[in-house]
Amino acid sequence: AAPGARGQLWAAGALRRDDARFARDAAAALERLGPTFIKIGQLLSVREDVVGPVWAAELARLQATVSVGSPDAVDAIWAADFVHLKRVNATAAACASVAQVHRGTWQGRDGEVTEVACKVLRPGVRDAVAVDLCVLLRAGEALETWAPRVLGQSNVDWRLLLGGLASALWSELDFEGEGERQEKFRRNMHAVEHVTVPRVLGATRDVLVSEWVDGRALNELSDRSWQLKKSVDCIRNAYCQALYVDGYFHADCHGGNLLWTAKDELCVLDCGLMVEIGREDSLALLSLSLALAARDWARVVSAAASLGFLPETLDAATRSEAERVAKSIIGPYLDSGGGAKAINAYQASTLFGDVAQASTGLPTSLPPSMVLLGRAVLQLEGLALRADPDFKIVDDILPVAARLAQQRSDTSSLLRELLYGVAGDGNSIDGSKLRSLLKTAQQTSTSATSSLDAVLEDEATRALACDEAVDALDSLGRDLVWRAIGERGPPFLRAKAEALVPRLSEDESAVVSRLPEALAALDDDAATPEDADAAPLARIAKVPAARDGAAAVFQAAIVDNDAASQESLAQVADGLTERLRGRLTDAGLPAFLAP
């Protein structure tokens, strides 16, 4: 069929996704249109679940070999005048949309010879991309006019969005800047096991020289192979580190930019398109992930606002509607584990209706950095689905996010904000959220066999648990004293007791009464004690997690000489001692009476 006829068939839904000839023509057309459109094809090539296996196979050719490399590129490499570069192969080892790579030899000052990859900008690419980006920016002007008619209240600043994307794509043409970004990313990835980034040896605006790494591109690995499955684990860990800790991520991780090496490691190539989101957005992403893990829709909306998807100031009605939409769209997606197949877990019509409502009824926006993150997630999910057709991205990422939150000392306040506020008072831990978070984090722990282990294993939750223990023991002790004293005894004795052992405030009494529920959340099977009239200490004693957990901590600290348990007990003892000293001083007694 003629191209026009094919287009009509496609629009009518009569053209099947297994039309190899049409897919081949489309890939060739994208290549002729230039680097920007080639990148669109590369993005679609990793989504076999969207375009089908035939189209994915044809578009995948855009990832590795775009066309024959230009022989003039070798002259550009030598023109860079690297004094340590001794040899450059005339034939390109790889050729992509923006650059081509030639293998060479580098001799360092110490005489050591290293095999290198010389990445050089393809002739004419900078001018071609400039034209593409001008078209992209003009598209932003057009979208400003007609998009509001379709998207209703959408607050998308199309000029800002497409301008941000254009800026990111233009930065890929500066190899000197790419060298700096690559070195920064390489240092960050030292924290991730089995993930490497090549060392940069030299760079100019048009040429980048890095260590040569032998390996197989992930798009060359067999589907469901153990190497591909292992690489997906490495990618997941690398992205969680990049997003939740470093605030600096790789936005172009298609299969051609990822190698599985002979050392059974993942090597990440091509740091041209890197995105720095900063500490605030990094914490907001972590907060969003923790809120999703806890199914806390109010905090999901707050985190979305912090990331720029919604305005920071929302009236009560709009916030309530945003929470409803988040719960109706994301809730079933999370419950089914996320991923491309999650949509099958519930009616698509409901999903699409809510998506339409979200677009037209809420003042949504699209920050450029989050668009690039979404692009990266689509690429990575496409690779993961090749390794495992049942891959569920939410089930895969959220446990790592929860673990990172527990390991980071600077996220104690984030965990506290998420876990407190059962009755809206912000004074006690929400047991159901605590259970969800700990069970989620425990999935990626190599040593935690219980929720208690998960609490003590990492710094942030351990610090939070110790603070809670100090508050709990102090309040329970005071409650016990006043249950014994009551209104009996001489007035002067009760006055002294008030100074040394203050009565519980209403908020403290509420916290103590709910403490058994929070502790029961640490136990997978135990129910909350039902005798609400009994003393809190008696109710807590009936909670296996509290009774057995305390015994386990003391045994680990005293018998097993476990450092984390010893540190936890010392922190709790110091907190209680500090409070007692303060009360002795307030009562006019010497502070040294405290232990």
TORKE-393569 format. One line per 10 residues: number of its first residue (from 1); their letters; for each residue x, y, z of C-alpha. Coordinates in nm, 2 decimals, always signed. Layout:
N
NUM> A> X/Y/Z  ... .
***
This chain:
595
1> AAPGARGQLW> +0.00/+0.00/+0.00  +0.11/+0.36/-0.06  +0.23/+0.56/+0.24  -0.09/+0.76/+0.24  -0.30/+0.45/+0.23  -0.10/+0.30/+0.51  -0.16/+0.60/+0.72  -0.53/+0.58/+0.67  -0.53/+0.21/+0.76  -0.33/+0.28/+1.07 .
11> AAGALRRDDA> -0.58/+0.55/+1.17  -0.86/+0.31/+1.11  -0.70/+0.04/+1.32  -0.68/-0.20/+1.02  -0.30/-0.20/+1.01  -0.15/-0.47/+1.23  +0.15/-0.41/+1.45  +0.33/-0.70/+1.28  +0.37/-0.51/+0.95  +0.75/-0.54/+0.93 .
21> RFARDAAAAL> +0.78/-0.34/+0.61  +0.59/-0.04/+0.75  +0.80/-0.06/+1.07  +1.12/-0.07/+0.86  +1.01/+0.23/+0.66  +0.92/+0.42/+0.97  +1.26/+0.36/+1.13  +1.43/+0.47/+0.81  +1.22/+0.79/+0.80  +1.31/+0.87/+1.16 .
31> ERLGPTFIKI> +1.68/+0.83/+1.07  +1.64/+1.06/+0.78  +1.47/+1.32/+0.99  +1.77/+1.36/+1.22  +1.90/+1.31/+1.57  +1.60/+1.44/+1.76  +1.36/+1.20/+1.58  +1.60/+0.92/+1.61  +1.58/+0.96/+1.99  +1.20/+0.93/+1.97 .
41> GQLLSVREDV> +1.25/+0.60/+1.79  +1.50/+0.48/+2.04  +1.25/+0.55/+2.32  +0.97/+0.36/+2.15  +1.20/+0.07/+2.07  +1.22/-0.04/+2.43  +0.85/-0.05/+2.47  +0.76/-0.38/+2.30  +0.45/-0.39/+2.51  +0.33/-0.07/+2.34 .
51> VGPVWAAELA> +0.45/-0.10/+1.98  +0.47/-0.48/+1.94  +0.77/-0.71/+1.88  +0.81/-0.64/+1.51  +0.82/-0.26/+1.55  +1.04/-0.29/+1.86  +1.29/-0.50/+1.66  +1.30/-0.25/+1.37  +1.33/+0.06/+1.59  +1.60/-0.11/+1.80 .
61> RLQATVSVGS> +1.83/-0.07/+1.51  +1.84/+0.30/+1.59  +2.00/+0.23/+1.92  +2.32/+0.08/+1.79  +2.39/+0.15/+1.42  +2.23/+0.46/+1.28  +2.43/+0.48/+0.96  +2.78/+0.44/+0.83  +3.02/+0.67/+1.03  +3.18/+0.97/+0.86 .
71> PDAVDAIWAA> +3.55/+0.93/+0.78  +3.60/+1.30/+0.85  +3.54/+1.22/+1.22  +3.88/+1.07/+1.26  +4.04/+1.40/+1.15  +3.83/+1.58/+1.42  +3.97/+1.34/+1.68  +4.33/+1.41/+1.59  +4.25/+1.79/+1.56  +4.16/+1.78/+1.93 .
81> DFVHLKRVNA> +4.54/+1.74/+1.99  +4.54/+1.50/+2.29  +4.91/+1.45/+2.35  +4.85/+1.11/+2.52  +4.64/+0.97/+2.23  +4.87/+0.74/+2.03  +4.63/+0.55/+1.79  +4.28/+0.58/+1.65  +4.11/+0.32/+1.44  +3.99/+0.45/+1.11 .
91> TAAACASVAQ> +3.67/+0.24/+1.12  +3.40/+0.35/+1.37  +3.33/+0.09/+1.64  +2.98/+0.23/+1.69  +2.77/+0.51/+1.53  +2.47/+0.67/+1.70  +2.25/+0.96/+1.62  +2.47/+1.23/+1.76  +2.82/+1.08/+1.77  +3.04/+0.80/+1.65 .
101> VHRGTWQGRD> +3.30/+0.60/+1.85  +3.64/+0.49/+1.74  +3.87/+0.27/+1.94  +4.22/+0.40/+2.02  +4.52/+0.38/+2.25  +4.61/+0.62/+2.52  +4.95/+0.63/+2.69  +4.96/+0.80/+3.03  +5.24/+1.00/+3.19  +5.36/+0.69/+3.37 .
111> GEVTEVACKV> +5.39/+0.51/+3.03  +5.08/+0.29/+3.10  +4.89/+0.21/+2.78  +4.51/+0.21/+2.80  +4.25/+0.11/+2.54  +4.01/+0.40/+2.49  +3.69/+0.50/+2.33  +3.71/+0.82/+2.13  +3.36/+0.97/+2.10  +3.34/+1.24/+1.83 .
121> LRPGVRDAVA> +3.05/+1.46/+1.72  +2.93/+1.36/+1.38  +2.98/+1.62/+1.11  +2.68/+1.85/+1.06  +2.49/+1.72/+1.37  +2.51/+2.05/+1.56  +2.34/+2.24/+1.28  +2.08/+1.97/+1.23  +1.99/+1.95/+1.60  +1.97/+2.33/+1.61 .
131> VDLCVLLRAG> +1.70/+2.32/+1.34  +1.51/+2.04/+1.52  +1.51/+2.24/+1.84  +1.39/+2.55/+1.68  +1.09/+2.35/+1.55  +1.04/+2.21/+1.90  +1.04/+2.56/+2.05  +0.79/+2.69/+1.79  +0.57/+2.39/+1.88  +0.57/+2.52/+2.24 .
141> EALETWAPRV> +0.43/+2.85/+2.11  +0.16/+2.67/+1.92  +0.07/+2.44/+2.21  +0.02/+2.75/+2.44  -0.26/+2.85/+2.21  -0.46/+2.53/+2.16  -0.36/+2.30/+2.45  -0.58/+2.48/+2.71  -0.88/+2.41/+2.49  -0.82/+2.04/+2.53 .
151> LGQSNVDWRL> -0.66/+2.02/+2.88  -0.89/+2.25/+3.06  -0.73/+2.37/+3.39  -0.39/+2.23/+3.30  -0.11/+2.46/+3.41  +0.15/+2.32/+3.18  +0.38/+2.59/+3.06  +0.45/+2.44/+2.72  +0.73/+2.69/+2.64  +0.90/+2.61/+2.96 .
161> LLGGLASALW> +0.85/+2.24/+2.92  +0.98/+2.22/+2.56  +1.25/+2.48/+2.63  +1.38/+2.26/+2.91  +1.38/+1.95/+2.69  +1.55/+2.15/+2.42  +1.82/+2.27/+2.66  +1.88/+1.91/+2.78  +1.92/+1.79/+2.42  +2.15/+2.07/+2.33 .
171> SELDFEGEGE> +2.37/+1.99/+2.63  +2.43/+1.65/+2.47  +2.64/+1.82/+2.20  +2.89/+1.96/+2.44  +3.14/+1.67/+2.51  +3.35/+1.87/+2.75  +3.05/+1.92/+2.97  +2.96/+1.56/+2.92  +3.30/+1.46/+3.05  +3.24/+1.65/+3.37 .
181> RQEKFRRNMH> +2.89/+1.50/+3.41  +3.03/+1.15/+3.34  +3.30/+1.19/+3.61  +3.04/+1.31/+3.86  +2.81/+1.02/+3.78  +3.10/+0.77/+3.81  +3.18/+0.90/+4.16  +2.81/+0.87/+4.26  +2.79/+0.51/+4.13  +3.08/+0.40/+4.35 .
191> AVEHVTVPRV> +2.80/+0.35/+4.61  +2.62/+0.09/+4.40  +2.75/-0.26/+4.38  +2.82/-0.41/+4.03  +2.77/-0.08/+3.85  +3.05/+0.10/+3.68  +3.10/+0.41/+3.46  +3.41/+0.46/+3.23  +3.68/+0.69/+3.35  +3.72/+1.01/+3.14 .
201> LGATRDVLVS> +4.08/+1.07/+3.02  +4.03/+1.38/+2.81  +3.76/+1.60/+2.65  +3.70/+1.90/+2.42  +3.37/+2.04/+2.29  +3.36/+1.79/+2.01  +3.56/+1.49/+2.14  +3.54/+1.28/+2.45  +3.80/+1.01/+2.54  +3.71/+0.75/+2.80 .
211> EWVDGRALNE> +3.83/+0.41/+2.90  +3.73/+0.13/+2.66  +3.50/-0.13/+2.82  +3.44/-0.47/+2.67  +3.09/-0.60/+2.70  +2.76/-0.68/+2.54  +2.49/-0.41/+2.50  +2.17/-0.51/+2.68  +1.98/-0.49/+2.35  +2.20/-0.78/+2.23 .
221> LSDRSWQLKK> +2.12/-1.00/+2.53  +1.86/-1.27/+2.50  +1.52/-1.21/+2.65  +1.49/-1.36/+3.00  +1.86/-1.44/+3.01  +2.02/-1.43/+3.36  +2.25/-1.15/+3.25  +1.95/-0.94/+3.15  +1.77/-1.01/+3.48  +2.08/-0.93/+3.68 .
231> SVDCIRNAYC> +2.13/-0.61/+3.49  +1.78/-0.50/+3.57  +1.86/-0.54/+3.94  +2.17/-0.32/+3.89  +1.98/-0.06/+3.70  +1.71/-0.05/+3.97  +1.96/+0.00/+4.24  +2.16/+0.26/+4.04  +1.84/+0.47/+3.97  +1.72/+0.45/+4.33 .
241> QALYVDGYFH> +2.07/+0.58/+4.44  +2.06/+0.85/+4.17  +1.71/+0.97/+4.25  +1.67/+0.93/+4.62  +2.03/+1.00/+4.73  +2.23/+1.19/+4.47  +1.95/+1.39/+4.30  +2.14/+1.33/+3.97  +2.02/+1.08/+3.71  +2.09/+0.94/+3.37 .
251> ADCHGGNLLW> +1.80/+1.02/+3.13  +1.90/+0.81/+2.83  +1.95/+0.45/+2.95  +1.83/+0.26/+2.65  +1.98/-0.08/+2.58  +2.26/+0.05/+2.36  +2.40/+0.27/+2.64  +2.42/-0.02/+2.89  +2.68/-0.30/+2.87  +2.71/-0.63/+3.06 .
261> TAKDELCVLD> +3.08/-0.68/+3.11  +3.30/-0.99/+3.14  +3.33/-0.91/+3.51  +2.95/-0.95/+3.54  +2.90/-0.58/+3.60  +2.67/-0.33/+3.45  +2.86/-0.05/+3.27  +2.66/+0.28/+3.20  +2.77/+0.47/+2.89  +2.69/+0.80/+2.73 .
271> CGLMVEIGRE> +2.64/+1.06/+3.00  +2.53/+1.33/+2.76  +2.18/+1.36/+2.89  +2.21/+1.39/+3.27  +1.95/+1.57/+3.49  +2.02/+1.73/+3.82  +1.71/+1.76/+4.03  +1.87/+1.89/+4.35  +1.82/+1.78/+4.71  +1.47/+1.92/+4.76 .
281> DSLALLSLSL> +1.33/+1.73/+4.46  +1.53/+1.42/+4.56  +1.37/+1.42/+4.90  +1.03/+1.50/+4.75  +1.06/+1.19/+4.52  +1.16/+0.98/+4.83  +0.86/+1.13/+5.02  +0.63/+1.04/+4.73  +0.76/+0.69/+4.72  +0.72/+0.64/+5.10 .
291> ALAARDWARV> +0.37/+0.79/+5.08  +0.28/+0.55/+4.80  +0.42/+0.26/+5.00  +0.20/+0.37/+5.30  -0.10/+0.44/+5.07  -0.11/+0.79/+5.22  -0.29/+0.98/+4.95  -0.28/+1.32/+5.12  +0.10/+1.31/+5.13  +0.11/+1.17/+4.77 .
301> VSAAASLGFL> -0.07/+1.49/+4.67  +0.17/+1.71/+4.88  +0.47/+1.54/+4.73  +0.33/+1.59/+4.38  +0.29/+1.96/+4.46  +0.65/+1.98/+4.58  +0.77/+1.83/+4.26  +0.57/+2.08/+4.05  +0.29/+1.85/+3.92  +0.04/+2.06/+4.11 .
311> PETLDAATRS> +0.04/+2.41/+4.25  +0.19/+2.44/+4.60  -0.12/+2.62/+4.72  -0.44/+2.42/+4.67  -0.78/+2.50/+4.81  -0.94/+2.23/+5.02  -1.19/+2.12/+4.75  -0.91/+2.09/+4.48  -0.68/+1.90/+4.72  -0.96/+1.66/+4.81 .
321> EAERVAKSII> -1.03/+1.60/+4.44  -0.66/+1.54/+4.38  -0.65/+1.28/+4.66  -0.96/+1.11/+4.52  -0.81/+1.10/+4.17  -0.47/+0.97/+4.31  -0.64/+0.70/+4.50  -0.87/+0.59/+4.21  -0.58/+0.59/+3.96  -0.27/+0.49/+4.15 .
331> GPYLDSGGGA> -0.44/+0.27/+4.42  -0.53/-0.02/+4.19  -0.20/+0.02/+4.01  -0.01/-0.02/+4.33  -0.23/-0.30/+4.46  -0.15/-0.50/+4.14  +0.22/-0.43/+4.17  +0.25/-0.16/+3.90  +0.41/-0.20/+3.56  +0.28/-0.23/+3.21 .
341> KAINAYQAST> +0.04/-0.51/+3.29  -0.11/-0.35/+3.60  -0.38/-0.20/+3.38  -0.53/-0.55/+3.33  -0.61/-0.57/+3.70  -0.90/-0.34/+3.67  -1.13/-0.19/+3.41  -0.94/+0.03/+3.16  -1.25/+0.25/+3.11  -1.24/+0.35/+3.48 .
351> LFGDVAQAST> -0.87/+0.43/+3.45  -0.90/+0.64/+3.14  -1.20/+0.82/+3.28  -1.01/+0.92/+3.58  -0.70/+1.02/+3.38  -0.93/+1.24/+3.17  -1.07/+1.39/+3.49  -0.72/+1.45/+3.63  -0.62/+1.63/+3.31  -0.93/+1.85/+3.28 .
361> GLPTSLPPSM> -1.04/+1.90/+3.64  -0.71/+1.96/+3.81  -0.45/+2.24/+3.76  -0.17/+1.99/+3.66  +0.17/+2.08/+3.53  +0.47/+1.89/+3.37  +0.81/+1.99/+3.50  +1.08/+1.93/+3.23  +1.30/+1.73/+3.47  +1.01/+1.50/+3.56 .
371> VLLGRAVLQL> +0.93/+1.45/+3.19  +1.29/+1.33/+3.14  +1.26/+1.11/+3.44  +0.94/+0.96/+3.29  +1.12/+0.90/+2.97  +1.40/+0.71/+3.16  +1.15/+0.50/+3.35  +0.98/+0.40/+3.03  +1.31/+0.29/+2.88  +1.41/+0.10/+3.19 .
381> EGLALRADPD> +1.07/-0.07/+3.23  +1.09/-0.18/+2.87  +1.43/-0.35/+2.94  +1.28/-0.51/+3.26  +0.98/-0.65/+3.07  +1.22/-0.83/+2.83  +1.39/-0.99/+3.13  +1.06/-1.07/+3.30  +0.72/-1.03/+3.12  +0.55/-1.02/+3.46 .
391> FKIVDDILPV> +0.78/-0.74/+3.59  +0.60/-0.49/+3.82  +0.79/-0.17/+3.86  +0.62/-0.06/+4.18  +0.69/-0.39/+4.36  +1.05/-0.35/+4.24  +1.13/+0.01/+4.33  +0.93/+0.09/+4.65  +1.12/-0.16/+4.87  +1.45/-0.01/+4.77 .
401> AARLAQQRSD> +1.31/+0.34/+4.83  +1.19/+0.24/+5.18  +1.54/+0.08/+5.26  +1.72/+0.40/+5.14  +1.49/+0.61/+5.36  +1.58/+0.39/+5.66  +1.95/+0.40/+5.59  +1.98/+0.78/+5.55  +2.02/+0.97/+5.88  +1.88/+1.29/+5.72 .
411> TSSLLRELLY> +1.55/+1.13/+5.65  +1.44/+1.08/+6.01  +1.22/+1.39/+5.99  +1.07/+1.25/+5.66  +0.98/+0.92/+5.83  +0.85/+1.10/+6.13  +0.63/+1.32/+5.91  +0.49/+1.02/+5.73  +0.43/+0.79/+6.03  +0.29/+1.03/+6.29 .
421> GVAGDGNSID> -0.06/+1.16/+6.32  -0.32/+0.88/+6.38  -0.60/+1.11/+6.49  -0.46/+1.42/+6.32  -0.28/+1.52/+6.64  +0.07/+1.44/+6.50  +0.17/+1.29/+6.84  +0.17/+0.92/+6.78  +0.28/+0.67/+6.52  +0.02/+0.53/+6.27 .
431> GSKLRSLLKT> +0.05/+0.16/+6.32  -0.08/+0.06/+5.98  +0.16/+0.29/+5.80  +0.45/+0.16/+6.01  +0.36/-0.19/+5.92  +0.34/-0.11/+5.54  +0.67/+0.07/+5.54  +0.86/-0.20/+5.74  +0.72/-0.48/+5.53  +0.80/-0.30/+5.21 .
441> AQQTSTSATS> +1.16/-0.23/+5.33  +1.21/-0.58/+5.45  +1.17/-0.72/+5.10  +1.52/-0.60/+5.00  +1.70/-0.66/+5.33  +1.95/-0.94/+5.32  +1.95/-0.99/+5.70  +1.62/-0.86/+5.85  +1.40/-1.16/+5.92  +1.13/-0.96/+6.11 .
451> SLDAVLEDEA> +1.00/-0.61/+6.13  +1.20/-0.55/+6.45  +1.52/-0.64/+6.26  +1.41/-0.39/+5.99  +1.37/-0.12/+6.26  +1.71/-0.18/+6.42  +1.91/-0.24/+6.10  +1.91/+0.11/+5.96  +2.00/+0.44/+6.10  +1.69/+0.66/+6.04 .
461> TRALACDEAV> +1.43/+0.41/+6.17  +1.66/+0.31/+6.46  +1.69/+0.68/+6.57  +1.31/+0.72/+6.53  +1.25/+0.40/+6.74  +1.49/+0.52/+7.01  +1.31/+0.86/+7.04  +0.98/+0.67/+7.06  +1.12/+0.44/+7.33  +1.24/+0.73/+7.54 .
471> DALDSLGRDL> +0.89/+0.90/+7.52  +0.71/+0.57/+7.58  +0.92/+0.46/+7.88  +0.90/+0.80/+8.04  +0.52/+0.83/+7.99  +0.46/+0.47/+8.10  +0.67/+0.52/+8.41  +0.49/+0.84/+8.50  +0.15/+0.68/+8.43  +0.24/+0.39/+8.66 .
481> VWRAIGERGP> +0.35/+0.62/+8.94  +0.03/+0.82/+8.93  -0.19/+0.51/+8.91  -0.02/+0.40/+9.24  -0.03/+0.74/+9.41  -0.37/+0.85/+9.29  -0.51/+1.12/+9.52  -0.37/+0.95/+9.83  -0.08/+1.07/+10.03  +0.02/+1.41/+10.19 .
491> PFLRAKAEAL> -0.01/+1.71/+9.97  +0.36/+1.79/+10.00  +0.45/+1.44/+9.87  +0.22/+1.49/+9.57  +0.38/+1.83/+9.50  +0.73/+1.68/+9.50  +0.60/+1.39/+9.28  +0.45/+1.65/+9.04  +0.80/+1.81/+9.00  +0.99/+1.48/+8.96 .
501> VPRLSEDESA> +0.72/+1.28/+8.78  +0.48/+1.52/+8.61  +0.13/+1.39/+8.54  +0.06/+1.30/+8.18  -0.09/+1.57/+7.96  -0.40/+1.49/+7.75  -0.19/+1.45/+7.44  +0.06/+1.22/+7.63  -0.23/+1.01/+7.77  -0.37/+0.97/+7.41 .
511> VVSRLPEALA> -0.03/+0.86/+7.28  +0.02/+0.61/+7.57  -0.33/+0.46/+7.51  -0.25/+0.41/+7.14  +0.10/+0.27/+7.20  -0.01/-0.09/+7.21  -0.16/-0.05/+6.86  +0.17/+0.09/+6.73  +0.37/-0.19/+6.88  +0.13/-0.45/+6.75 .
521> ALDDDAATPE> +0.20/-0.33/+6.40  +0.56/-0.47/+6.44  +0.41/-0.82/+6.47  +0.29/-0.99/+6.16  +0.02/-1.19/+6.33  -0.06/-1.03/+6.67  -0.38/-0.83/+6.72  -0.41/-0.52/+6.93  -0.50/-0.59/+7.29  -0.87/-0.52/+7.33 .
531> DADAAPLARI> -0.89/-0.44/+7.71  -0.90/-0.06/+7.68  -0.96/-0.01/+8.05  -0.64/-0.19/+8.16  -0.32/+0.00/+8.23  -0.13/+0.07/+7.91  +0.18/-0.11/+8.05  -0.04/-0.42/+8.11  -0.18/-0.40/+7.75  +0.17/-0.36/+7.61 .
541> AKVPAARDGA> +0.29/-0.67/+7.80  +0.04/-0.87/+7.60  +0.19/-0.76/+7.27  +0.44/-1.03/+7.15  +0.63/-0.77/+6.95  +0.69/-0.56/+7.26  +0.76/-0.85/+7.50  +0.97/-1.06/+7.27  +1.13/-0.76/+7.10  +1.26/-0.62/+7.42 .
551> AAVFQAAIVD> +1.41/-0.96/+7.52  +1.57/-0.99/+7.17  +1.73/-0.65/+7.19  +1.88/-0.71/+7.54  +2.00/-1.06/+7.43  +2.16/-0.92/+7.12  +2.33/-0.64/+7.31  +2.45/-0.84/+7.61  +2.50/-1.19/+7.48  +2.57/-1.14/+7.11 .
561> NDAASQESLA> +2.75/-0.81/+7.15  +2.55/-0.66/+6.86  +2.66/-0.30/+6.80  +2.33/-0.17/+6.67  +2.14/-0.31/+6.98  +2.40/-0.17/+7.21  +2.38/+0.17/+7.05  +2.00/+0.16/+7.07  +2.00/+0.08/+7.44  +2.26/+0.35/+7.51 .
571> QVADGLTERL> +2.06/+0.61/+7.32  +1.75/+0.53/+7.51  +1.93/+0.53/+7.85  +2.09/+0.87/+7.77  +1.75/+1.01/+7.67  +1.59/+0.90/+8.00  +1.88/+1.02/+8.21  +1.87/+1.36/+8.04  +1.51/+1.40/+8.12  +1.55/+1.29/+8.49 .
581> RGRLTDAGLP> +1.84/+1.54/+8.53  +1.62/+1.82/+8.40  +1.34/+1.73/+8.64  +1.58/+1.71/+8.94  +1.70/+2.06/+8.86  +1.34/+2.19/+8.83  +1.26/+2.03/+9.17  +1.56/+2.20/+9.33  +1.76/+1.87/+9.38  +2.11/+1.80/+9.26 .
591> AFLAP> +2.14/+1.66/+8.91  +2.40/+1.41/+9.02  +2.13/+1.20/+9.18  +2.04/+1.09/+8.83  +2.21/+0.76/+8.73 .
***
